[in-house]
Every structure is written in C-alpha cells, then in structure tokens.
Amino acid sequence: MTLTTHAVIAAAVTKPLISLHPGFIFIAAVASHYLSDALPHWDYRLQSFNAEEPMEKRWQSTLTTLKNDFLHVAMDGFLGALAVFLILQPQTTEEILWAALSIVGGMLPDFLQGAYYFLKSPSLMRPFQYFHNFMHTKIQLGPY
C-alpha cells in the first residue's frame, strides 16, 4: 500500500479520537497501518532493492536507481501529507498536531521496514519486521 493511502486512512481512523491524548492518536494511526495492510492491495517495488536477496546483496544498485527510489518514496510521503492537510484543513494547534501524528504514525511501519532491510545487522528491528510480515496480506493485486 502506498504511503499516501496509509496517511489518509490513519487520518480517517483517528479523526473521531482528536480530543484524546496525542499518544493514543499516534498508536491508533500505527495500528491503522497494520490493519490496512491486511487488506488485499498493490504495492510499488523499489528498483534499488530486492528483499529476496541475502543482506549483503540487497542494496547493490546504482546511485541513479537509489536516487529515483528515494524521490519516489519522498513524493509518495509528501502527497500523503498534502492530501491529509488539504482534505482536513486543520486550523488549531491541536488539529495540526493530530494531523501530523496521524500522518507519521500511519507511515512509520513502512519506514521501520526500510530500516530493517537497510541495516546490515537488523536485530533491533526484527520484531517490527516479523509483525509487519504477519499482518501483511499475501494477496497481491496488480501486475505481479
């Protein structure tokens, strides 16, 4: 699922919780990520990365490929944040904080997954990755 979709879903899920503690909003946004990943969806693949390869060979790519993937992910995250702010148009500090926590919480598990695959020794990230894989649907939509 794209980061944009995760941000919008997290904002929708946490909207009724805006009056609660910000920590609860963040946790609900993270939970929305995992729950939405359980639904069949499509993902885009990064050209510079192959998860099936051993750790040493996963990131053997050209600088151009890495740059293009970084721009793709950055644009996806930016569009998600922009969509949330344009749709909800938060006015107060509380609403802006809620929107930001929803966006960050909704996207965080995918960034943790990237950190897991990027690190040479991902032992600290392993529980997050195992849970992400457990929650993620095995039904892939799209050209695969």
N, C-alpha and C positions, 0 to 999 in steps of 0.2 A: 504494500500500500504506500502511496506517496506521502511525503511529509505534509503537504498541503491538506490532504484528506485527514490525516491524523490531527492536525491543528484544528480544523473545522469541527470534527467530531468531538474533540476534547472541549472546545468552547461550548458546543451544544449541550454536552453532558453536564458541564459544570455551571451553566447559566442559572439553574434553579438553586445552586449552592452558594451564590455570590455573597450572601450575608454570613456565611460560616467562616471559620478560621482559614486563613490563606494556606496553611499546611494541608488542610483537608482538601481544598480545591486542587492543590498540586498532586496529591495522592490519587484523587479521583481522575485527574487528567492522565496520569501514568496508567492507571487501571483501564481507562478507556482505550488506550493504545493496545494493550494486550487483548482486550475483549474484541476490538475491531479486527485485529489480526487473525482472530479465529474464524472470521467470515471469509468465504472464497473471494479472492481479489487478484489483481495483476500487480506486478512489481516491475520496476525497470532495473536492468542489470548495469552494473558499473563495468566499463570496458577494461579498467586497470586492475581488476580484482577477480580472482577465481577461488571461491570458498572450498572447492573440491581438492585443490592442490595442497601439498604439505605447507606448513607455516613458512618455511624458507622461500618458497616459490610463489606465494600468493600475490605479492606486490611487485613482481618483476615486470615493469611496464615503462614506457617512455614517459618523459616529462610532459609531453603534449597530451597523452592519454590521461595522466593524473590531473593535469590542469583542466581538461574538459570534464572529467568526472567531478572535480571539486566545484566547477562552475554550475554543473547540472544540479548537484545536491544543494548548493547555496541558493540557486534560483528557486528550487522547489521549496526550501525552507522560507525564503523571503516571500514567495507567493502565498504560502500558508498564513504567515503572519499578517500580510497585507489584506488577505481575504477576511480574516477574523476582525481586524480593525475597521475595515470598510463596512462589513455587514453589521457589526455591533455598535460602532461609533461610540466607544467609551468616553464619558465626559469627566467623571470624577476620578480622583486618585485611586479610590477603591476599585472602580471599574477597570482602570488601566492595569492595576496590579493583578486583578482577577484574569484579565485577558492575557497578560504576559505569562502568568503562572500556568494557564491552560495551554498556551502555545508551547512553552518549554516542556511541561510535563507530557504533553501529547507526542512530542518529538523525541524526548530523551531516550527511550529504549532503543531507537534506531541508531542514535549516536553512541550508546553503550555497545551496541553490536559492532559498529565500526571500530571502536576502540579495542574490542576483543580481537577482531581479526587483524588489526594493525599491529598490536603489541606482539613482540617475539615470545614473551612469557606471560600468557594471559590468565594466569591462575586466579588473580583477584576478580576478574570479570567472568570467570567460568559459570558461577551460579546464575548470573543475569542471562548469559547466553543460553544455558540449558532451559531456563524458564521461558525465554523468548521462543526457542525452538519448540518447546512443549505446547505453548499457546498458539503458535502459528499454524494455520490451516495447511494441509498437504495438497489441497485442491488449488492448482494454479490456473488462472484464467489468462487468455492471451495467446501469443504465438508459440509458447513452449508446448 
